[in-house]
């Protein structure tokens, strides 16, 4: 399977955005908060500004990553899912989705999707020897193009149950329900949706405004939602226990990092 960035991102006519070291991106800020090295000075500056107004940002990033790990383990080891599309996957880090999934079921197939070509570039070495995993450069709103992409068609059978992951993604999206609905139309019964989403619950309004201003300087503005608004994104699905909860509380198997604000909510739901 080829993972050449030019072939992968341009074979179906998609022109990816240019990589810029002058404008911070949420993906690279997140990478920095997780202790990664795939970021630029502008991303580190933005992350430090973020932490000034939201001191729990680093802890929340780590808790969101722990949530992702527990979700993938649940989907593969308990729910029996063997196909996953990770929408807005971001930069590769330790224990990526395919590594967690294939540890429990080696036959699990994973397609990563992100609009930033730097994600593709950094993923090539990681995925070069794994023919059950692919990464494609695409706009998350173009569900038909994602589904019809040669790499997706080679790995995902849309007649069988599959899981859509949307981690720390939709608080950068104006209409997440429309995106979910477009994918849901091609999900058979027994498929899953898993997502995490930022919220302003328990956060001082002034701090929320300052955090939003930080993201206004990046490639994506921040759109925080209430738990009720986040729950509405799951329309058509049935939340599995324990429902929509702060990410650190979802089936936690270790002592979560503690901070004052819930920060982000997460949940997993099945299509009946």
C-alpha positions as CSV (number, residue, x, y, z in Angstrom):
1,X,0.0,0.0,0.0
2,X,1.4,3.4,-1.0
3,X,1.7,6.1,1.6
4,X,3.3,8.7,-0.7
5,X,1.8,12.1,0.4
6,X,1.5,13.4,-3.2
7,X,-0.2,10.2,-4.4
8,X,-2.4,9.9,-1.4
9,X,-3.6,13.5,-1.1
10,X,-3.9,14.3,-4.8
11,X,-5.1,11.0,-6.5
12,X,-8.7,12.0,-6.1
13,X,-8.4,15.6,-7.0
14,X,-8.2,17.0,-3.4
15,X,-5.8,19.9,-2.9
16,X,-4.7,20.0,0.7
17,X,-3.9,23.2,2.5
18,X,-0.3,24.3,2.7
19,X,1.7,23.6,5.8
20,X,2.5,26.9,7.6
21,X,5.0,27.4,10.4
22,X,3.6,31.0,10.9
23,X,0.1,30.1,12.1
24,X,-0.6,27.8,15.0
25,X,-2.9,24.8,14.5
26,X,-5.0,23.1,17.1
27,X,-3.4,19.7,16.1
28,X,0.1,21.0,16.8
29,X,-1.0,22.8,20.0
30,X,-2.5,19.5,21.2
31,X,0.7,17.7,20.3
32,X,2.7,20.1,22.4
33,X,0.3,19.7,25.4
34,X,0.8,16.0,25.1
35,X,4.6,16.4,25.2
36,X,5.1,15.8,21.5
37,X,7.7,17.3,19.3
38,X,5.8,17.8,16.1
39,X,5.1,21.5,16.6
40,X,6.5,24.9,15.8
41,X,7.4,27.9,18.0
42,X,4.0,29.6,17.1
43,X,2.2,26.5,18.4
44,X,4.2,26.4,21.7
45,X,3.5,30.2,22.2
46,X,-0.2,29.6,21.6
47,X,-0.3,26.7,24.0
48,X,1.5,28.7,26.7
49,X,-1.1,31.5,26.3
50,X,-3.8,28.9,26.5
51,X,-2.5,27.5,29.8
52,X,-2.4,31.0,31.3
53,X,-6.2,31.2,31.0
54,X,-6.9,27.5,31.3
55,X,-4.3,26.0,33.6
56,X,-5.8,22.5,33.3
57,X,-5.2,22.4,29.5
58,X,-2.3,20.0,29.6
59,X,-4.1,17.7,32.1
60,X,-7.3,17.7,30.0
61,X,-5.3,16.8,26.8
62,X,-3.8,13.8,28.7
63,X,-7.2,12.8,30.0
64,X,-8.7,13.1,26.5
65,X,-6.0,10.8,25.3
66,X,-6.7,8.3,28.1
67,X,-10.4,8.5,27.1
68,X,-9.5,7.6,23.5
69,X,-7.4,4.6,24.6
70,X,-10.3,3.3,26.8
71,X,-12.8,3.9,24.0
72,X,-10.8,1.9,21.4
73,X,-10.2,-0.9,23.8
74,X,-14.0,-1.0,24.5
75,X,-14.9,-1.0,20.8
76,X,-12.5,-3.7,19.8
77,X,-12.2,-6.0,22.9
78,X,-15.8,-5.7,24.1
79,X,-18.0,-4.5,21.2
80,X,-16.2,-6.6,18.6
81,X,-15.6,-3.7,16.1
82,X,-12.9,-4.5,13.5
83,X,-13.1,-1.3,11.4
84,X,-12.5,2.2,12.5
85,X,-12.4,5.6,10.8
86,X,-10.6,8.2,13.0
87,X,-11.9,11.6,11.8
88,X,-9.6,14.6,12.4
89,X,-7.0,12.2,13.7
90,X,-4.3,14.8,14.3
91,X,-0.6,14.1,14.6
92,X,0.6,10.6,15.6
93,X,1.7,10.1,19.1
94,X,2.3,7.2,21.5
95,X,-0.3,4.4,21.5
96,X,-2.2,5.4,18.4
97,X,-5.6,4.1,17.5
98,X,-4.4,1.3,15.3
99,X,-1.8,0.2,17.8
100,X,-4.4,0.0,20.6
101,X,-6.9,-1.8,18.4
102,X,-4.5,-4.3,16.8
103,X,-3.1,-5.2,20.2
104,X,-6.5,-6.6,21.0
105,X,-7.4,-7.8,17.5
106,X,-4.6,-7.7,15.0
107,X,-7.0,-7.9,12.1
108,X,-8.6,-4.5,12.9
109,X,-8.4,-2.0,10.1
110,X,-8.0,1.7,10.7
111,X,-8.3,4.7,8.4
112,X,-7.0,8.1,9.8
113,X,-8.5,11.2,8.2
114,X,-7.1,14.8,8.6
115,X,-7.1,17.9,6.4
116,X,-3.5,18.8,7.4
117,X,-0.9,17.3,5.1
118,X,1.7,17.4,7.9
119,X,-0.3,14.6,9.6
120,X,0.2,12.4,6.5
121,X,3.9,13.3,6.3
122,X,4.5,12.3,9.9
123,X,2.4,9.1,9.6
124,X,4.3,7.6,6.7
125,X,7.0,5.9,8.7
126,X,4.6,4.7,11.4
127,X,2.3,3.1,8.9
128,X,4.8,1.9,6.2
129,X,4.8,-1.7,7.4
130,X,1.1,-1.9,8.4
131,X,-1.2,-2.9,5.6
132,X,-4.3,-2.7,7.8
133,X,-3.9,1.0,8.4
134,X,-4.0,4.1,6.1
135,X,-4.0,7.8,6.5
136,X,-5.7,10.2,4.0
137,X,-5.7,13.9,3.7
138,X,-9.3,15.1,3.4
139,X,-11.8,17.7,4.7
140,X,-13.9,16.0,7.4
141,X,-17.1,17.5,5.9
142,X,-16.6,15.6,2.6
143,X,-18.0,12.3,3.8
144,X,-18.6,10.9,0.3
145,X,-15.0,11.6,-0.8
146,X,-13.7,10.0,2.3
147,X,-15.8,6.9,1.9
148,X,-14.9,6.6,-1.8
149,X,-11.1,7.2,-1.4
150,X,-9.1,4.3,-2.6
151,X,-7.4,3.8,0.7
152,X,-10.8,3.8,2.5
153,X,-12.3,1.3,0.0
154,X,-9.3,-1.0,0.5
155,X,-9.8,-1.3,4.2
156,X,-13.4,-0.5,5.2
157,X,-16.5,-2.6,4.3
158,X,-19.4,-0.3,4.8
159,X,-21.9,-3.2,4.8
160,X,-20.4,-4.3,8.1
161,X,-20.5,-2.5,11.5
162,X,-17.7,0.1,11.9
163,X,-16.8,2.9,14.3
164,X,-16.4,6.6,13.7
165,X,-14.0,8.4,16.1
166,X,-14.3,12.2,16.5
167,X,-12.0,13.1,19.3
168,X,-11.5,16.7,20.4
169,X,-12.7,17.6,16.9
170,X,-16.2,19.0,16.9
171,X,-15.5,22.1,19.0
172,X,-13.7,23.4,15.9
173,X,-16.8,22.6,13.6
174,X,-19.8,24.8,13.0
175,X,-22.3,22.0,12.2
176,X,-21.1,18.7,13.6
177,X,-24.5,17.1,13.5
178,X,-24.6,17.4,9.7
179,X,-21.2,15.7,9.4
180,X,-22.3,12.8,11.7
181,X,-25.6,12.4,9.7
182,X,-23.7,12.1,6.5
183,X,-21.6,9.2,7.9
184,X,-24.5,7.7,9.8
185,X,-26.4,7.2,6.5
186,X,-23.7,4.6,5.6
187,X,-23.4,2.9,9.0
188,X,-25.2,-0.4,9.4
189,X,-26.9,-1.4,12.7
190,X,-24.2,-2.2,15.3
191,X,-21.9,0.6,14.2
192,X,-20.6,3.1,16.8
193,X,-19.9,6.8,17.2
194,X,-17.4,8.0,19.8
195,X,-16.5,11.6,20.4
196,X,-15.1,14.1,22.9
197,X,-15.9,17.7,23.0
198,X,-14.8,20.8,24.9
199,X,-17.3,22.6,27.2
200,X,-17.3,25.8,29.1
201,X,-19.0,24.2,32.1
202,X,-17.6,25.4,35.4
203,X,-15.2,27.8,33.7
204,X,-15.3,31.5,34.3
205,X,-16.8,33.5,31.4
206,X,-13.7,35.7,31.2
207,X,-11.4,32.7,30.9
208,X,-13.6,31.2,28.2
209,X,-13.4,34.4,26.2
210,X,-9.6,34.5,26.6
211,X,-9.3,30.8,25.5
212,X,-11.4,31.5,22.5
213,X,-9.2,34.5,21.6
214,X,-6.2,32.2,21.6
215,X,-7.8,29.9,19.1
216,X,-8.9,32.8,16.9
217,X,-5.2,33.2,16.2
218,X,-5.0,29.6,14.9
219,X,-6.4,27.9,11.8
220,X,-9.6,27.0,13.6
221,X,-11.8,29.0,16.0
222,X,-13.1,27.3,19.2
223,X,-16.9,26.6,19.5
224,X,-17.5,25.3,23.1
225,X,-20.9,23.7,23.7
226,X,-23.0,22.7,26.7
227,X,-23.4,19.0,27.6
228,X,-27.0,19.1,26.2
229,X,-25.7,20.5,22.9
230,X,-23.0,17.8,22.8
231,X,-25.5,15.1,23.5
232,X,-27.5,16.3,20.5
233,X,-24.7,15.3,18.2
234,X,-25.5,11.7,19.0
235,X,-28.9,11.9,17.5
236,X,-29.9,8.6,15.9
237,X,-27.5,6.7,18.2
238,X,-28.0,5.2,21.7
239,X,-25.4,6.1,24.3
240,X,-23.8,3.2,26.0
241,X,-23.1,3.2,29.8
242,X,-22.1,5.5,31.4
243,X,-23.5,7.9,28.8
244,X,-22.1,11.4,28.2
245,X,-19.8,12.3,31.0
246,X,-16.5,14.2,31.7
247,X,-13.9,12.4,29.7
248,X,-11.9,11.4,32.8
249,X,-15.0,9.6,34.2
250,X,-15.8,7.4,31.2
251,X,-15.1,3.8,32.3
252,X,-12.0,5.0,34.1
253,X,-9.6,2.3,35.2
254,X,-7.1,4.5,37.0
255,X,-7.1,7.6,39.1
256,X,-7.9,10.5,36.8
257,X,-6.0,13.8,36.9
258,X,-7.9,16.3,39.0
259,X,-8.8,19.9,38.1
260,X,-11.6,22.2,38.8
261,X,-13.3,22.3,35.4
262,X,-15.0,19.4,33.6
263,X,-13.3,20.8,30.5
264,X,-14.5,18.2,28.1
265,X,-17.3,15.6,27.8
266,X,-17.1,12.3,26.0
267,X,-19.3,9.3,25.1
268,X,-19.8,6.3,22.9
269,X,-23.0,5.4,21.2
270,X,-24.3,2.5,19.1
271,X,-26.6,2.6,16.0
272,X,-29.6,0.5,16.8
